[in-house]
Amino acid sequence: MIFDYATLKVIWWCFVGAIIIVFALTDGWDLGIGMLSPLLGRSDDERRVILRSVEPNWEGNQTWLVIAGGVIFAAWPLVYAASFSGMYVAMLLVLFALFFRPVGFKYRNKVKHARWRTAWDGGLFIGGFVPTLVFGIAFGNLLQGVPFHFDADLRTHYTGTFMQLLNPFALLAGVTSVALLAMHGAAYLRLRVDGEMRDRAGGAARMAGMVLVIVLAVGGVWVATGIDGYRITTIPDLHGQPNPLAKTVEKVSGAWLGNYGTYPWTIAAPLAAFAGAFGVIVSARSRYPLITLMASATAVIGVLLTAGLAMFPFIMPSSSHPASSLTAWDAVSTWRTLQIMFWVTVLFVPLIALYTSWVYAKLRGTISLDTILREH
């Protein structure tokens, strides 16, 4: 089976989106639990139980972040170059915050000293909260456009500053990301622990779900009425050699709603986001934690698809030079590269997914406080 160039471009947009969604679904509850651990655990032993719920799996879950970075580098090299040029400080902030996770999990319980363990709990909180916040801020800036452009030799020039990334809409997107993954982490924790901790996790999931509904509604209205979207007006042959400067783009108020009008089925994405959040709110006090986790997963998928479908085919719009905006049509590698990568992805990504599923199946079950106390 050999796909034409235009079809491969769409396939790789779907592949990248799917990998990001899987990362959010799996490592998302790790990040959420990292944020919630100091808040939900009222004693050292309870915090050990909370961290134990994700400790065996978090490294495997973070593999999806590495895969996403590698895939973007290979499939969308111009996006990789432009994003690292424009968001270099933010990327380093995420990287240094993530350092707290491996050392936190490895060293927290090595010393039986309250101050030592409290310090590492704070580090794990930073390792969950900072990346989650920055990821949301990044998405918020993508929806508004990033101030960059290409010269005639396709060299990237970023004209913004780090502080410009911290604009009101981007910060709202950051709050959305934190609420989403806090809800997701609490929903997963509710499945893995019992007793009072399960009740606290349900309360945290419910509260985060309420915040998520509010910020999603505010963000949706803001995008519809206060954020200029982008629209391609002319574009060269999709089967030809990609060149981001060969098209013309205009900024139009409400343009990010265009795909929802053209393709009515896409409205399922925001509906899923709200339905999932409401599902968490309703089920967080029920006797069925798996339903809460499924509702949370639905919200995660719905939120990411809502942003992705609104922007398609744009990947990284340029606010300063709209014609330099990167899209699924012109940010890609060569046809041969995409074709080879397609088969590599089809072969190896399912193997990773199967292995991850097998690990979760082997390590399933509830972790209780008695389990931790028996280890003393």
C-alpha positions in Angstrom: 0.0 0.0 0.0 1.5 3.3 -1.1 -0.2 6.6 -0.3 0.1 9.8 -2.3 1.8 12.8 -0.7 -1.4 14.7 0.2 -2.9 11.6 1.9 0.3 11.0 3.9 0.2 14.6 5.2 -3.3 14.0 6.6 -2.3 10.6 8.0 0.7 12.1 9.8 -1.5 14.9 11.3 -3.7 12.1 12.7 -0.7 10.1 13.9 0.8 13.1 15.8 -2.6 13.9 17.3 -3.1 10.3 18.4 0.3 10.1 20.1 -0.3 13.4 21.9 -3.7 12.1 23.1 -2.2 8.8 24.3 0.5 10.8 26.2 -2.2 13.0 27.8 -4.3 9.9 28.7 -1.4 7.9 30.3 1.2 10.4 31.5 -1.6 12.8 32.2 -2.7 11.0 35.3 0.9 10.7 36.4 1.2 14.5 36.2 -2.1 15.0 37.9 -1.2 12.7 40.8 2.1 14.5 41.2 0.2 17.7 41.6 -2.3 16.2 44.0 -0.1 14.1 46.2 0.9 16.8 48.7 -2.8 17.9 48.9 -4.6 14.6 49.2 -2.1 12.7 51.3 -2.5 13.7 55.0 0.4 11.7 56.2 3.7 10.3 54.9 2.2 6.8 54.5 -0.8 8.1 52.6 1.5 10.0 50.2 3.5 6.8 49.7 0.2 5.1 48.8 -0.7 7.8 46.3 2.8 7.8 44.6 2.8 4.0 44.6 -0.3 4.1 42.3 1.8 5.5 39.4 5.4 4.7 40.4 5.6 1.4 38.4 4.2 2.9 35.2 5.2 6.6 35.0 8.4 5.9 33.0 6.6 3.9 30.4 3.9 6.6 30.2 6.5 9.3 29.6 7.8 7.3 26.7 4.8 8.7 24.7 6.3 12.2 25.3 9.6 11.1 23.8 7.8 9.4 20.9 5.8 12.6 20.3 9.0 14.7 20.2 10.7 12.3 17.8 7.8 12.0 15.5 7.4 15.8 15.3 11.1 16.1 14.6 10.9 13.6 11.7 7.5 14.3 10.3 7.2 18.1 10.9 10.8 19.4 11.0 9.8 23.0 10.4 7.4 22.9 13.4 10.2 21.4 15.5 12.6 24.1 14.5 10.2 27.0 14.9 8.7 25.8 18.2 12.1 25.3 19.8 13.2 28.7 18.5 10.1 30.5 19.8 9.5 28.6 23.0 13.0 27.6 24.0 12.8 29.0 27.6 9.4 27.3 28.1 10.8 24.0 26.8 13.7 24.2 29.2 11.4 25.0 32.0 9.4 21.8 31.2 12.6 19.8 30.9 14.0 20.9 34.3 10.7 20.4 36.0 10.5 16.9 34.7 13.9 16.2 36.3 12.1 16.1 39.6 10.1 13.1 38.7 12.8 10.4 38.3 14.8 11.6 41.2 11.7 12.2 43.3 10.4 8.7 42.8 13.9 7.1 43.4 15.0 9.1 46.4 11.9 10.2 48.3 11.8 7.1 50.5 15.5 6.5 50.8 15.7 8.6 54.0 13.2 8.4 56.8 13.2 12.1 57.6 10.1 14.3 57.4 11.9 17.3 55.9 13.6 15.2 53.3 10.4 13.6 52.2 8.4 16.8 52.2 11.0 18.4 50.0 10.7 15.6 47.4 6.9 15.8 47.6 7.3 19.5 46.6 9.6 18.5 43.8 7.1 15.9 42.5 4.4 18.6 42.7 6.6 20.9 40.6 7.3 18.0 38.2 3.5 17.6 37.7 2.3 21.2 37.8 4.9 23.1 35.8 4.8 20.9 32.6 1.0 20.7 32.7 0.8 24.5 33.0 3.3 25.1 30.2 1.7 22.7 27.9 -1.6 24.5 28.3 0.1 27.9 27.8 1.7 26.6 24.6 -1.6 25.5 23.2 -3.1 28.9 24.1 -0.4 30.6 22.2 -0.8 28.4 19.2 -4.5 29.3 19.0 -3.5 33.0 18.9 -0.5 32.6 16.6 3.2 32.8 17.5 5.4 35.8 16.3 7.8 34.1 13.9 8.6 34.1 10.2 10.8 32.4 7.7 13.2 34.2 5.4 13.8 33.3 1.8 16.2 30.5 2.8 13.5 29.1 5.3 15.5 30.1 8.3 13.3 30.7 11.4 13.2 34.2 13.0 11.3 34.5 16.3 10.4 38.0 17.3 8.6 37.5 20.5 9.7 37.2 24.2 9.1 34.7 26.9 6.8 37.1 28.8 4.6 37.6 25.7 3.8 33.9 26.0 2.2 34.6 29.4 -0.8 36.5 28.0 -4.3 36.3 29.5 -5.7 33.8 27.0 -2.7 31.5 27.2 -2.9 31.6 31.0 -6.5 30.6 30.8 -5.5 27.7 28.6 -2.9 26.8 31.2 -5.5 26.7 33.9 -7.6 24.5 31.6 -4.7 22.1 31.2 -4.1 22.0 35.0 -7.8 21.4 35.8 -8.0 18.7 33.1 -5.0 16.7 34.3 -5.8 17.2 37.9 -9.2 15.8 37.3 -7.7 12.9 35.3 -5.1 12.1 37.9 -7.8 12.2 40.7 -10.0 9.9 38.6 -7.2 7.4 38.2 -6.2 7.6 41.8 -9.8 6.9 42.8 -9.5 3.6 40.9 -6.2 2.6 42.6 -6.8 3.5 46.3 -9.5 2.8 48.9 -11.0 4.2 52.0 -10.8 7.9 52.9 -8.2 8.5 50.2 -10.6 7.3 47.5 -13.2 9.7 48.9 -10.7 12.6 48.8 -9.7 11.7 45.3 -13.3 11.7 44.2 -13.8 15.1 45.8 -10.7 16.5 44.0 -11.9 15.0 40.7 -15.3 16.6 41.2 -13.9 20.0 42.0 -11.4 19.9 39.1 -14.3 18.9 36.8 -16.3 21.9 37.9 -13.3 24.2 37.2 -12.8 22.6 33.8 -16.4 23.2 32.8 -16.1 26.8 33.7 -12.8 27.5 31.9 -13.9 25.5 28.8 -17.0 27.6 28.5 -15.1 30.9 29.0 -12.4 29.8 26.6 -14.9 28.8 23.9 -16.6 32.1 24.1 -13.3 33.9 24.0 -12.2 32.0 20.9 -15.5 32.7 19.1 -15.6 36.4 19.9 -12.1 37.6 20.9 -9.5 35.6 19.2 -8.6 36.0 15.5 -8.2 32.7 13.7 -6.4 31.9 10.5 -7.6 30.9 7.1 -5.7 29.8 4.0 -6.7 31.8 0.9 -4.4 30.3 -1.7 -2.2 27.2 -1.6 -0.1 25.4 -4.1 -0.5 21.8 -5.2 -0.7 19.6 -2.2 1.3 16.9 -4.0 4.2 19.2 -4.7 7.3 20.0 -2.7 6.1 21.8 0.5 7.1 25.4 0.9 5.4 27.4 3.8 6.0 30.7 1.9 4.1 29.6 -1.2 0.6 30.1 0.3 -1.3 33.2 1.5 -3.1 33.3 4.8 -5.5 35.8 6.4 -6.4 36.5 10.0 -10.2 36.4 10.4 -12.3 36.8 13.6 -14.0 33.5 14.4 -12.0 31.5 11.8 -11.3 28.8 14.3 -15.0 27.9 14.2 -14.9 27.4 10.4 -14.3 23.7 10.5 -17.2 23.1 12.8 -19.5 24.8 10.3 -18.1 23.0 7.3 -18.0 19.6 9.0 -20.8 19.3 11.5 -19.6 16.0 12.9 -16.6 17.8 14.5 -19.0 19.3 17.1 -18.7 15.8 18.8 -15.3 16.9 20.1 -16.4 19.8 22.3 -19.5 17.9 23.3 -17.3 15.0 24.5 -15.2 17.5 26.5 -18.2 18.8 28.3 -19.9 15.5 28.6 -16.7 13.9 30.1 -16.3 16.7 32.6 -19.9 16.5 33.7 -19.6 12.7 33.8 -16.7 13.0 36.3 -18.7 15.5 38.4 -21.7 13.1 38.6 -19.8 9.8 39.1 -17.1 11.0 41.4 -19.1 10.0 44.5 -20.4 6.7 43.0 -19.2 3.2 43.8 -17.8 2.8 40.3 -14.4 4.5 40.0 -13.9 3.0 36.5 -16.8 5.1 35.2 -15.2 8.2 36.6 -11.9 7.4 34.9 -13.7 6.7 31.5 -15.5 10.0 31.8 -12.2 11.8 32.5 -10.6 10.1 29.5 -13.5 11.2 27.4 -12.9 14.8 28.5 -9.2 14.6 27.8 -9.8 13.3 24.3 -12.5 15.9 23.7 -10.4 18.9 24.8 -7.5 18.0 22.6 -9.6 17.1 19.6 -11.5 20.4 20.0 -8.3 22.4 19.7 -6.9 20.2 16.9 -10.0 20.2 14.8 -10.5 23.9 15.2 -7.0 24.7 13.9 -6.7 22.1 11.1 -4.8 22.3 8.9 -2.8 24.9 10.9 -0.2 23.5 13.2 1.7 26.6 14.2 0.2 29.9 12.9 2.3 33.0 12.6 0.8 36.1 14.2 3.5 38.5 12.8 3.7 37.0 9.2 0.6 34.9 8.5 2.0 33.5 5.3 4.8 31.8 7.3 2.2 29.8 9.2 3.0 26.1 9.3 0.2 23.7 8.3 -0.2 20.0 7.8 0.4 20.7 4.1 3.7 22.5 4.2 5.5 21.7 7.5 6.2 18.1 6.5 9.2 16.0 5.5 9.6 14.5 2.1 7.2 11.9 0.7 9.8 9.2 1.1 10.4 10.1 4.7 6.7 10.1 5.6 6.2 6.8 3.7 9.1 5.0 5.6 8.0 6.4 8.9 4.4 5.3 8.3 5.5 1.6 8.2 7.8 2.1 11.2 4.9 3.6 13.1 2.4 1.0 12.1 4.8 -1.7 13.3 6.3 -0.4 16.5 3.7 1.9 18.1 1.1 -0.9 18.5 3.8 -3.0 20.1 4.5 -0.3 22.6 0.8 0.0 23.2 0.4 -3.7 23.7 3.4 -3.9 26.1 2.0 -0.9 28.1 -1.4 -2.5 28.3 0.2 -5.8 29.5 2.1 -4.0 32.3 -1.1 -2.3 33.5 -2.9 -5.6 33.4 -0.2 -7.2 35.5 -0.1 -4.3 38.0 -3.8 -3.7 38.3 -5.5 -3.7 41.7 -6.0 -1.5 44.7 -3.2 -0.2 46.8 -4.1 0.2 50.5 -2.5 1.8 53.5 -2.0 -1.7 55.0 0.2 -2.6 52.0 2.5 0.3 52.8 2.5 -0.3 56.6 3.6 -3.9 56.1 6.7 -2.8 54.3 8.1 -1.0 57.4 
